[in-house]
Amino acid sequence: MVGNDYLLEFDWHVECNRLYNPLDRLDVTMAWKEICAISLLTIVLMLSLPTVNASSDALSDLKASISAFDDPRMDTQDLAFYLATHGFDASPRGSYVEVHLVGQVYKLTPNGLAPGLASIVA
């Protein structure tokens, strides 16, 4: 090889060794694992937050529905019907109405002469 050809060939070998260095591949693999772990934790956190918010929103909606107006003549059948027509899973159970909200069960009793339609017992 003539002078300059040797330098070009040498630089090419240096560049190839730099591109295919196994330690560089290890750094990329570690960075990829860190990115995957952070992404997974973020997804888990994002999936857990809406359920907490949904249950509090549903309970707020229920409280707003039962405090909207007063009806002293409303019994458990009427209360269950009113709640069912407003999108709640409500069933009359003797002296109370059972309402299922996001995995929890609430018992409501009609208020009679007291303000609001019902009181949340449990």
N, C-alpha and C positions, 0 to 999 in steps of 0.2 A: 504494500500500500504506500501511496505517496502521502506526504505530510498532512495536507488538509483532509484527505479521505479518512485517515486514521482518527483525527479529532472528531469528525462527524459520526463515525462509527462508535467511538467511545461515548459521545454525548447521548447517542441513541440507547446504548446499554444502560447508562446512568438513569435516563428517563424511564426505561422499562422496569428497572429495579425499584424505582421510586413508586411507580404505579402499582406494581404487584407485590408490595411489601406486606407480608402476612400480619405484621403489627398494625398497619393501617386498616386492614380488614377487621381485626379484632376491635379497634376503636369504633368502627362503623357498626359492628354487631352490638357492642355495648350501648351505643347511642340509640340504636333501633330498639333495643330492649327497654331502655329508659322511656323512650317515647311511647311504646306500647303500654308500659305500666302506668304512665301518667294518663294516657287516653282511657284506659280501662277504669281507673279510679274516677276520672271525670264522668264517665258514662254511668257508673254505679251511683255517684252522687246526684247526677241529674235525674235518674230514674227514681231515686228515693224521695226527692223533694216534692214532686207533684202530688203524690199520694197524701202527704201530710197537708198540703194546701187544699186538696180536693175535699178531705174530710172536714176541715174547718169551714170551707165555703158551703158545703152541704148543710152543716149544722147552723150556720148563719142564715141560710135560706129557710131552713125549718123554723128557726126562731122568728124570722120576719113574717113567715106565713101564719104562724099562730098568734102573733101579736097585731095582725093587720086590722082586726075589728073584733067586737064583742058579740056574742050570741048566747044569752043565758039558757036558752032552750036546747042547745046542741048537746046530743048524747054521743056515746062512743061510735055508734053506727054513722052518724052524721059527720063526726070528726074524721073518721077513717075515710069516708067518701070524699070529703073536702080535700084531705091530704093526697089521696090517690089521684084526684083530678088535677092537682098541682104538681104531679110528677114524683111523688114520694111512694115508697113501698110500704104501705100502711095497712094493718089488719086489726079489726076490733077483737079484743080478748077480754070479755066480761066487763070489768069496770075501768079498763084502760085500753089504749090503742098502742100497738107495737109498731114501731117504725124502724126499718133497717136502712142504715146509712153507712156506706163504705166500710163494711165489715163490722159495724157496731150496731147494737140494738138499743133503742131508746123507748121508754114507756111514757106515754102522755095521758094525762087525765083531764077530762073536760073541766073548765073553770067554773061553770055555772054563773053566778053573779059577779065573780071577780073579773078584773080586766083581762082581756085577751081571750083566745079560744081555749087554750089548754096550758097546763104546766108540765114541764119535763121532770119526771120523777127519777129516772135512772137512765 
